[in-house]
Amino acid sequence: MKQKSYFFVVLSTLIAICLPLTSVAVAQQAHGLEIATATICLNVVDREPVDAGTSFEATVGRLCCFTHVTGAQGAIEIYHVWYFAESERAVVKLQVNSASWRTYSSKIIQPHEIGEWRVDVLGPEGDVLKAVRFEIAP
């Protein structure tokens, strides 16, 4: 009897650990999305990023987060969530209308917002598909 109780405790623990990991993998497989490219840049011209980088001067004014999404099964929405020093600064909803779709959002950067930034690219269910980190330097 004692062995059965121990077995069920171990089994329950394994299920509790593995279940969240399985649900993330299933969610990503369900919508089939992949981020082929995600980059921070100064501009987007002809559906391509211009002057991409990971460090920009405080006087940059505006930055774009360019994202190339593949594998969408029909029209969906993704989100760009802009963070400065772990504080959410903007959420932008973006349409994805085919299996290979390029899109972007932009954010005005104030000269005093010096430090670490990131943009999380979220799928339709809110799962993080990609995190793009960059810095604003003095």
C-alpha positions as CSV (number, residue, x, y, z in Angstrom):
1,M,0.0,0.0,0.0
2,K,2.8,2.3,0.9
3,Q,4.4,1.7,-2.6
4,K,1.2,2.7,-4.4
5,S,1.0,6.0,-2.5
6,Y,4.6,6.8,-3.3
7,F,4.0,5.9,-7.0
8,F,1.0,8.2,-7.2
9,V,2.9,11.1,-5.5
10,V,5.7,10.7,-8.0
11,L,3.3,10.4,-10.9
12,S,1.3,13.5,-9.8
13,T,4.6,15.5,-9.5
14,L,5.7,14.6,-13.0
15,I,2.3,15.5,-14.4
16,A,2.4,18.8,-12.6
17,I,5.8,19.6,-14.0
18,C,5.2,18.5,-17.6
19,L,1.6,19.7,-18.1
20,P,2.5,23.5,-18.5
21,L,5.3,22.7,-20.9
22,T,3.0,20.5,-23.0
23,S,0.3,23.2,-23.2
24,V,2.8,25.8,-24.5
25,A,4.1,23.4,-27.2
26,V,0.5,22.4,-28.2
27,A,-0.6,26.1,-28.3
28,Q,2.3,26.9,-30.7
29,Q,1.6,23.9,-32.8
30,A,-2.1,24.7,-32.9
31,H,-1.6,28.0,-34.8
32,G,1.7,26.8,-36.5
33,L,3.3,30.2,-36.1
34,E,7.0,30.8,-36.3
35,I,8.9,34.1,-36.2
36,A,11.3,34.0,-39.2
37,T,12.7,37.4,-38.4
38,A,12.2,39.9,-35.6
39,T,14.4,42.9,-35.4
40,I,14.5,46.5,-34.2
41,C,15.3,49.1,-36.9
42,L,15.1,52.8,-37.7
43,N,12.5,52.3,-40.5
44,V,10.7,49.8,-42.8
45,V,10.9,50.4,-46.5
46,D,9.3,48.1,-49.1
47,R,8.5,45.6,-46.3
48,E,12.1,45.3,-45.3
49,P,13.9,46.6,-42.1
50,V,16.3,49.5,-42.6
51,D,19.3,50.1,-40.2
52,A,18.6,47.2,-37.8
53,G,20.6,47.1,-34.6
54,T,20.7,46.3,-30.9
55,S,21.9,49.7,-29.7
56,F,20.6,53.1,-30.6
57,E,21.3,56.7,-29.4
58,A,18.9,58.5,-27.1
59,T,18.2,61.0,-29.9
60,V,16.8,58.3,-32.2
61,G,13.2,59.6,-31.9
62,R,11.4,56.5,-33.2
63,L,12.1,52.8,-33.6
64,C,10.3,50.0,-35.4
65,C,10.0,46.3,-34.5
66,F,9.9,44.4,-37.8
67,T,8.5,40.9,-37.7
68,H,8.2,38.2,-40.4
69,V,5.7,35.6,-39.4
70,T,5.4,32.2,-41.1
71,G,3.0,29.3,-40.7
72,A,-0.2,31.1,-40.0
73,Q,-3.3,29.1,-40.8
74,G,-5.6,31.9,-42.0
75,A,-6.0,35.4,-40.7
76,I,-4.9,35.9,-37.1
77,E,-3.7,38.7,-34.8
78,I,-0.3,38.9,-33.1
79,Y,0.9,41.6,-30.6
80,H,4.0,43.6,-30.1
81,V,4.5,44.5,-26.4
82,W,7.1,47.2,-25.9
83,Y,8.9,47.2,-22.5
84,F,11.3,49.8,-21.0
85,A,13.2,48.6,-17.9
86,E,10.6,45.8,-17.4
87,S,7.7,48.4,-17.5
88,E,5.1,47.9,-20.3
89,R,5.1,51.0,-22.5
90,A,2.8,49.9,-25.4
91,V,0.8,47.1,-26.8
92,V,0.2,47.0,-30.6
93,K,-2.2,44.6,-32.2
94,L,-1.1,43.5,-35.7
95,Q,-2.9,41.5,-38.4
96,V,-1.3,38.5,-40.0
97,N,-3.3,37.5,-43.2
98,S,-1.3,34.7,-44.8
99,A,1.2,31.9,-44.2
100,S,4.1,34.4,-44.8
101,W,3.5,37.9,-43.5
102,R,5.7,40.8,-42.7
103,T,4.5,43.5,-40.3
104,Y,5.8,46.1,-37.9
105,S,5.0,48.5,-35.1
106,S,6.8,51.6,-34.1
107,K,7.4,53.4,-30.8
108,I,8.5,57.0,-30.1
109,I,11.5,56.9,-27.8
110,Q,11.9,59.8,-25.5
111,P,15.5,61.1,-25.0
112,H,15.4,60.4,-21.3
113,E,14.4,56.7,-21.8
114,I,18.0,55.4,-21.6
115,G,18.5,51.8,-20.8
116,E,17.4,48.3,-21.6
117,W,14.3,47.7,-23.8
118,R,12.6,44.7,-25.3
119,V,9.7,43.9,-27.5
120,D,7.8,40.6,-26.9
121,V,6.1,39.2,-30.0
122,L,3.0,37.4,-28.7
123,G,0.8,34.9,-30.5
124,P,-3.0,34.9,-30.7
125,E,-3.2,33.1,-27.3
126,G,-0.7,35.5,-25.6
127,D,2.3,33.1,-25.8
128,V,5.7,34.7,-26.3
129,L,6.9,33.7,-29.7
130,K,10.0,35.9,-29.7
131,A,11.6,38.5,-27.4
132,V,13.8,41.2,-29.1
133,R,16.1,43.0,-26.8
134,F,17.9,46.4,-27.5
135,E,19.3,49.3,-25.6
136,I,19.1,53.1,-25.8
137,A,22.5,54.5,-25.1
138,P,23.3,58.1,-23.9
